[in-house]
Amino acid sequence: MTMLGGRWRMLIMSFLLDQPMRFNELRRAIPNISQRMLTLELRVLEAEGFVSRKVYAEVPVKVEYSLTLDGKKLEPLIAVLKETGIWLKSRKLGSE
């Protein structure tokens, strides 16, 4: 859990399940995360081997993030956490 803990890591990985994304695409998808925090979390996920970072030789430089094979193995866990989050959110909205 130390490798996957934190507020943002599983959320970042859930967005990368569908497709590789660029940094700003992730920023737009997760509006409450700061640029610094997204950078730090992506670095941790990359160091742990769950996310890969691909740099394209273009001007301006294009950087794309995607899940590695180890990251994709976490898909069942990510799916359960996502389903649980949606369920909890619906309970909260129903009680208001």
N, C-alpha and C positions, 0 to 999 in steps of 0.2 A: 504493500500500500504506500510505502514511502516513495516509490518511483511514480506511482499514479495519483498520489494524493494532491491536495490543493484544490482550489476552487475552479480552476480553468482547464486543467489538462484533459480530463475526460470529455469536456465540451469541445475543445479544439479537435480532439481525435474523432469525435462524432461527425464534425463537419468534413473531415478529411476521409471518412469512410466512403462517401459518395464519389469524390473526385479530388484530384490534386488541386490545390488552391494557392494563389499568390498571397503575400502578406496583407495587402490592402483589402483583398476579398475577405480574408479572415477577420480583419478589423471591422468591416462593414457587417459581417454576419454576427459578430459578438460586440455590440455597441458599447457595453459597459466596461470592457477591458481597455486598459491604457496601452499605448504603444510600447512602453517600457516593459510592462507585464507580459504582453504577448511575445515580445522578443525573448524575455527570460524563460518563459514557459516552453517556447519552441526550442530553445537551446537545450533545456533539460531533456525534453522528449527526444531530441536528436542524440544527445549524449547517451541516453538509456537505450537507444536503438529502436525506438518506436516510430520515429518520423525521420524521413530523409529530406535533404535540402538539395535541390538541383539548381545550379546557376547556369543560365544561358548566356553565351557570348554575344550580347546585343547591346545597342545603345538606345535608350538607357538599359541598364542591366536588368534582366528578368530573373527572378528567383521564385521557384515553385516548391511547395511543401507537399509531401504525400506520405502515406503510411507505408512502413516497411512490412515485410512478411510477419515479423513479430507483432507489429501494430495491428495488422489485419486479424491476427489470431485472437485479439481482444474484442472482436465484433460482438460475440454473444453477450459479454459483460456490458459493453457499451449500450447494446439494445435493451437489456434489462434495466439499466440505470436510467435510460431515456424514458422507457415506459413508466417506471416508478415516478420520475419527475413529473411527467404529464399527469399521472394519476393524482399525485399530491397537489399539483397546481389546480386541478379541477375540483378537488375537495375544498381547497381554500376559497376558490371563487364561488362554490356552491354555498358556503357558510356565510357569505357576506350579504 
